[in-house]
């Protein structure tokens, strides 16, 4: 029994020891394999990258173009060229019924002499138009009359050309012109070219009875044409140039026009228009300089129902353009500032009137409003004791030792003052903003240092506080309402705390409530319970307290604040201007460098972009002043400031200001998409949607130097008017505008533009990278569109079914397996959207087969699994339901090697699948038997092994016992034999007798 129990114990222990040995071997030997498998399996199967590459459009050849058109009197070798224009890498030759454009790549001859023509650029390089980094483009006007270009607007300067040593080739006193016109290029249609800050600008003028559909031109020497957001992009071997999206107008009415492409030809297609009126096709309605030979600043403007623009500001130019019969045609004092008031006609070609407004010292117009009769109300400040006032006005004597505010009403003809009054006390007073109610009563705001500033009984804030600034006196905000005659105060009140405060913007509701925006350094600035911001957040700015914005609503009698709120963060915040809608909501713009300026979730831009820089903001407050409708930054990575704001009837907000950010957000179809300010500023004009979540339109406006946008307004047709000042000689102006030549120093400008909201299109299905087979249905949405088109690959465009929500189905049978791009675009009659693209991966039904090993094949060592699959797919393998790993694939064949020595012998499972993108084939499987040639006895069944483990020792014991026993028996026999007597031979008688 003991032997049996011992054998049973061996039978129990042996498998345990053997199993432990096997597991240890697997752990040790499978570590590298498992690690490699994990790495390969966690990497996703390869997906084809999108074949779409963003196209970079280069408008550098036309950016910052300035100069004039020079007559060709033989200094150019190409006799067809009648006038020539050269700027940077651009050479333009005006030839009969066409143009030659020579484009020089960066560094390719940009210092060439001005006597080079576009064709010279090619000839000098052996006649190859693209050699040496240049390209020559010829534009021909198809079906046009044979017309020679003619210079217009002769300039006083003359040019001299001394080429070579032959005097007969020298040209002296060559004339230059401001613009070139092709008169009657088509019957009744003139074409005008002129340079501006955004490029070489052209304009078609279609006279009554002429047909703009005849306008067509074609290109030679280009590599392709395309439209992007309504603009025409012309590509050449050395770069590209761009024609802005066309805008047409008849008088003040906009006519929608767009480019139509056919091969290398372009036509203009316009919407409905009145053939009895002249039609002008141009991207900018008008833009004009407004100034003299010294500094001029445009600070405010208004527009009347007829589209006349009223502008005020200040100038130091004695030659500032005034009109005969205007109120005042000479500047008040040499070397001093005078206010000016200009009324521009609707086309921007001439002033209806232009007048100085001031005395013998400094006078500045800061704000303007216009009533229904065309009378202009101007406000600002002056230190001229002889500033003109009118009898019976509120105050006719100058009382201040510094500046004093003024309010002046000018008649519609600009030749008489209807009233003019000082407004202030005995210290320094300045008016920054004005607004009118329906009765012609003027509301003004600003700042004052006068303890005796005129305050009316019952005012909500009658006391001048000066507990912080000491003898210097703090500047306090104020809000005042003058009666329609300018002879009395309806109300007047301070608006501030113990430190400095300024009212910068004002608006008046139909109810008579006045909304004031500005900034304060007073922690005790009057705010109302329940207002949005009742705590002063501004921290320290050096040794001073930072400023915080505010918005206050004053009741119609000026006796109480309907609400008053702070608006800002922990640094400097300035609220520059406010506008209101019919529901009483207030829209505010300004600037902030507070990273914690309050913004709302989902707003257009809720992240502060540049540390330390000031950024523009746009904020909407509800009618109670308690809640933000929205609040957003409007910014690039450098400094941006919102200076003025207005709204349309839909609640869209229009903002103008200045930016030093080359990455300021600009939308497709903008007038100017390229930042030109360098280290200085460009004007920006932006339109924000009513919800504050979308930037509908945004454009730069400027030249190569410093440009500021100071004021903005809209007319009844939602055309945008802006004014400001510029130091850019290349600031964009329009042909025929009042002043197109820059006269130096800072100069005011007035621009009228139409905001063309480019349509938008979005593919919503399928998602990019999806798998398709023989067909694909593409769906999407669009905004502001009348037509959506989609194409597959580079095939022709197909009109989608529907517009706001659209769909189109494509047959993919002709296309090979692999990525296929779908591209969508939208139109709205005058502009084209940016294109949206996705790609799908076309694959035939995915199939994978295992060719080797066969089912239940005996395998050992390194096993190579092979098979076939759908070409282009990726095959993945797994062993015993482990991790999927990629096999090696060549065409439709695949293979994978498995080391079977790292696993136990016996049955195992191999699985395979084909994948492509997110698609996968059904899994195929193959069973194999691993046998890595162990000794025969180790291959016996385990019970038999246990039996042998017992039987062999027992058999040995029996054999030993048997051998021992046999040996002992042999000894006994041998001993017996030795003890027996010797045998007696039978044949011996003796022996027999003895017995």
Secondary structure, 3 states (H helix, E strand, C coil): CHHHHHHHHHHHHHHHHHHHHHHHHHHHHHHHHHHHHHHHHHCCCCCCCCCCCCCCCCCCCCCCCCCCEEECCCCCCCCCCCEEEEECCEEEEEECCEEEEEEECCCCCCCCCCCCCHHHHHHCCCCCCCHHHEEEEEEEECCCCCCCCEEEEEEEEEEEECCCCCHHHCEEEEEEEEEEEEEEEECCEEEEEEEECCEEEEEEEECCCCCHHHCEEEEECCCEEEEECCEEEEEECCEEEEECCCCEEECCEEECEEEEEECCEEEEEECCCCCCCCEEECCCCEEEEECCCCCEEEEEEEECCCCCEEEEEEECCCCCCCCCCCCCCCCCCCCCCEEEEEEECCCCCCEEEEEEECCCCCEEEEEEEECCCCCEEEEEEECCCCCCCCCCCCCCCCCCCCCEEEEEEECCCCCCEEEEEEECCCCCEEEEEEEECCCCCEEEEEEECCCCCCCCCCCCCCCCCCCCCHHHCCCEEEEEEECCCCCCEEEEEEECCCCCEEEEEEEECCCCCEEEEEEECCCCCCCCCCCCCCCCCCCEECCEECCEEEEEEECCCCCCEEEEEEECCCCCEEEEEEEECCCCCEEEEEEECCCCCCCCCCCCCCCCCCCCCCEEEEEEECCCCCCEEEEEEECCCCCEEEEEEEECCCCCEEEEEEECCCCCCCCCCCCCCCCCCCCCCEEEEEEECCCCCCEEEEEEECCCCCEEEEEEEECCCCCEEEEEEECCCCCCCCCCCCCCCCCCCCEEEEEEECCCCCCEEEEEECCCCEEECCEEEEEEEEECCCEEEEEECCCCCEECECCCEEEEEEECCCCCCEEEEEEEEEECCCCECCCEEEEEEECCCCCEEEEECCCCEEECCEEEEEEEECCCCEEEEEECCCCCEECEEECCEEEEEEEHHHCCCEEEEEEEEEEECCEECCCEEEEEEECCCCCHHHHCCHHHHHHHHHHHHHHHHHHHHHHHHHHHHHHHHHHHHHHCCCCCCCCCHHHHHHC
